[in-house]
Amino acid sequence: MATSPLNVQPSFHARSNSLPSRQHPLTSQIDENLNRLRASQSASTSSSIGHQLNYLQDLYDSVDMLLQLPLSQQALAQEQQRKLAEQILDGSLMLLDVCGTARDALSQTKECTQDLQSVLRRRRGVEGLANEVRKYITSRKAVRKEICKALKNLKHMENKLSKDGETGTVISTLKQVEAVTVSVLKSLFSFISGPEAESKSSSWSLVSKLRHQKKLTCEEEEQKTNEIANAEATLRSLIISGSMKHVENMQKELENSEMCIQDLVEGLESFFRRLIKARVTVLNILNC
C-alpha cells in the first residue's frame, strides 16, 4: 500500500517547533474552516447553530489529521511546548464537561416536550395540561441555572485564551480551534436558554401585547424563531389564559421544538466524539 503523504517524515530539522514556512495544505484547510465558523456566527437560529456544529466536526477532522503529522507531534512533544500542550488538554477537558451540560439540557427539554405532547394527544383537559406545563417550566428554570454555570466556565476559558502570548504554530492553531469552539458552544447555550422569561408576567396586558406582536410577525420571520423559546412562550400563555383553544398550534410548536432539539443533539454528539478523539491524540503524543 502506498505511503500517505500526511505521514511522510519531513526532511528539515526535527527540533523545529512549527510547521514548515511553506504552509501545509492541512493548515490552509483549518484556516478555511475557522473563517467559515467565524462568519457563520452572526445568526442564532437552530439552522445556523446546526451548521456551526457541522463545521466544528469538519474542523476537528482536519485538526486530527494535522496531529498525525510527524512534525506536529515533534512540536508538541518538545519540552518548551509541553506545558502549553497540557493547557490545551485542560481546555479540552473543560469543553467536554460543557458539552455534557449542553447534552443534558437538550435531553431534559426534549423529555418534557414529549411528555407535553403525550398529554395533548390524550386530551386530558386544561388542568392536566397545566400541571405538565408547570413541570416543563420548572425544568426549564433548572436548565437555565446549569447553563449559567457552563457559560461562566466558557467565559473563564475565553479570558484565559485572550491573555496567551506567542506560541508555536501547532499550539497557536489548537488555541484558535479552542476559541472558536467556545464561541459556538456559547451560541448553543444561548439558543437552548432562549430569552429570559418574565417570571412575574402574570398581567393580561403583557400577554395581550405578546400575542399582538406575534400576530404581526411575518411567516418568514417565524421560520427564524427559536423553536424552543417559541414553544415555551406559547405554553406560558396557556397557563395564564387557562384556555385550550389553540391546542393544534401548541402541538405544532412542540413538534417543531422536538425536531429542533433532536437535530442539535445529533450535531452535538458527533462533535463530542471528535473532541474526545483530538484529546486522546494529544494525550498519546505527550505520553510517548
N, C-alpha and C positions, 0 to 999 in steps of 0.2 A: 504494500500500500504506500502511496506517495506521502512524503512528509508534509504536514500542513505548514503553510508559510507563517502561521502565527506562532509555531513552535521552533522556528529556526533560530539558533543561537546567534546573537548579534556579534559582529566582528570587532566592534570598538571596545574600549576598556570596560571591564565589568564593574569597576568601582563607581562609575557614573551614577548619580542619584536621580537622573531624569531620563526621559525618553530622548532619542536622537534629535539633533537640531532640525532635521527634515521630519516634519510632522507625520506620525504614523496614521494610516487610514482609520484605525480604530479611534484615535484621539479626535480626528475630524468628525467621525460619526457621533461620538459622545457630545462634542460641542454642538452639533446639529440638534441632537435630542434635547440638550439643555436649553437651547434657544427656543425650540418648539414648545417646551414646557413653560418657559417664562412667558412666551407670547400667548399661551392658552389660558393664563390665569386671570385674564381681565373679566371673564364671565363666571358666574357662580350658580349655574343651572345644573341639574342632575346629569344632563348630557355632557356638559363641559367638564365636570368633575370625573365622569366616567372616562372621557377621552384622556384626561390627565393621568388617571390610574393606568390606562393602557400605555401611554407614553412612558410612564415610570417603568413599566415592565420592559419596554424596548431599551430604555436607558440602562437598566441593571443587567440586561442580557449583554449589552456592549461592555459594561464595566467588568462583567465576569470574564469576557474574552480578553480584555486588557490585563486582568490579573493573571491570566495564564501565560502571558509573555514572559520569557526568562528575565528580560531586563527589568520589567516591573517587579518581579519577585525579588531580584537582587537589590533593587532600590528600597523596597520595604524592609528587607532583612538587614540593611546597614544599621550600624549602631546609632548613628545620628538621626536616623529616620524612625527607629523602633518606637520611641516614646510617642511620636506623632501617630504612628500606625495603631498603637494601643488606644490613643484617644479616639481614633476612628472606630475601633471596636466598642469602646464605651458608648459612643454616639449611636452605633447600630443597635446596641442592646436597649437603649432608651427608645429608639424608633420601633423596635419590636414590641416593647411594652405599650407604647402609644397605639400601635396598630391593634393590639389586643383590646384596648379600651374602645377603639372605633368599632371593632367587630362585635363586642358585647353590646354596645349602644344600638347598633343596627339590628342585632338579633333580638334584643329586648323590645324594640319598637315594632319589629315585624311580628313578633308573637302577640303583642297586644292588638295590633291591627287585624290579625287573623281571628282573634277572639271576638272582636267587634263585628267582623263580617259574619261570623257564625251566629251571633245574636240577631243581627239584621235578617239573616236568612230564615231564622226560626220565628221571626215576628213576635218577639216576646213583649212588645209594647214599650212605651216610652220609659217606664220605670226600670224595666230590666235593662234597657239600653243605657239609661242614665247611670246606673250603677257601674256598668262596664266602662263607660266613658270616664267616670271618675277614677277608676283604676288606671286607665290609659294616661290620664293627665298626671296622676301621682307618679306613674312610671316615667313619664317624660321629664318630670322635675328631677327625679333621681339620675336620669341620663344626663341632663344638663349639668348637674353637680359634678359628675365624673368627667364630663367633657371640659369643664372649667379647670379641673386639676391637670388634665392632659395638656391643655393649652398653656398652662403655666410652665410645664416641663419643656414644651416646644419653644416657648419664649426664652427660657434659660439657654437652650441649645443655640437659638438664633443669636443671642447676645454673645455667647462664647465664640461662635464662628466668626462674628464680626470683629473680634479682637485678635484673631490669629494673625501671626506675622508671615514672613516669607517662608515658603516650603518648596520641596522638590516638586517636579511636575506631576508625579503619580499621586502624592499626598494632596496636592492642590486640586487635582481632578476629583478625588474622592470627597474632598470637603465641599466642592461645588455641588456634587451629587447629593451630599447630605443636606446642604442648604435648600436645594430645590425640593427635596423630599419633605423637609419640614414645612415648606410653603404649601405644598399640595395637601398635606395632612391637616394643616390649619384650615384650608378651604373646605375640606371634607367635614371637619368638625363643625365649622360654621353652618354648613348646609344641614347637617343632622340636627343641630340645635335649633336652627330657624330663628326668626325674630323673637326676641324675648316677649313672652305672652304677658299680658297685664293680669296679674293675679287678683286684682281688685276691680276688674272691669265688669261689674255686675249691672251697670246702669244701662237702661234701654237706649238712651241716646247714643252711646258708643256703639252698641250693636247695630243700631239703625244706620249709623254713619259707615260702619264697616261694610254692611250689606250694600249700601248705596254705591260705595267706591267699587265694590266687587262687580256690581252690575255694569258700571261704566267701563270696566276693563274689557278691552277687545280680545277676540279669540286668539290672536297672535301672541298677545302678552300672557294670556292664561297658559299657553304652552310652555312659557318660560318660568312659570311659577314653581316655587319649591313645593313639590308634591307632598312631602311630609308635613310641612308647616301648613299647607292649604287644608289637608285633612284635619289637622288638629284645630284649626280655626273654625271649621265647619262643625266639629264636634262640640267645641266650647259654646257655639251659638245654640246648639240643641239643648244643652244644659240650662242656658239662660231662658230660652223661649219655652221649653217643655213641650215642643211640638215635633211630630214625626211627619210633617207634610212633605219634606224633601228627602225621603228615605232613598229613593233611586239615586239622587245626586250624592248622598253620603256613600252609598255603595260604590259608585263610580270613583269617587275620590279616594276611598280606602283601597280600592283595587289599584289605582294609579300609584298610590303610596307604596303598596306592597311590591309592585313590579319595579319601582324605582329602587327600593331597598335591596331587592334581590340582585339587580344589576350592580349596585355598589358593592354588595357583599362578594360577588364573584370577582370583580376587579380588584378588590382589596385582598382577597385570598391569593390570587395569582401574584400580586406584588409581594405579599408577605413571604411566599415561598422563595422568590428571587432574592429578597433581602436576607433571608436565612442563608441561602447559598453563597451570597457575596461575603457574609460574615464568616462562614466556615472556611472559605477560601483564604481570607486574610489570616485567620487563626492558624491554618495549616502552614502558611508561608512563614509566620513568626515562630512556629514550633519546630520547623525543620532544623 
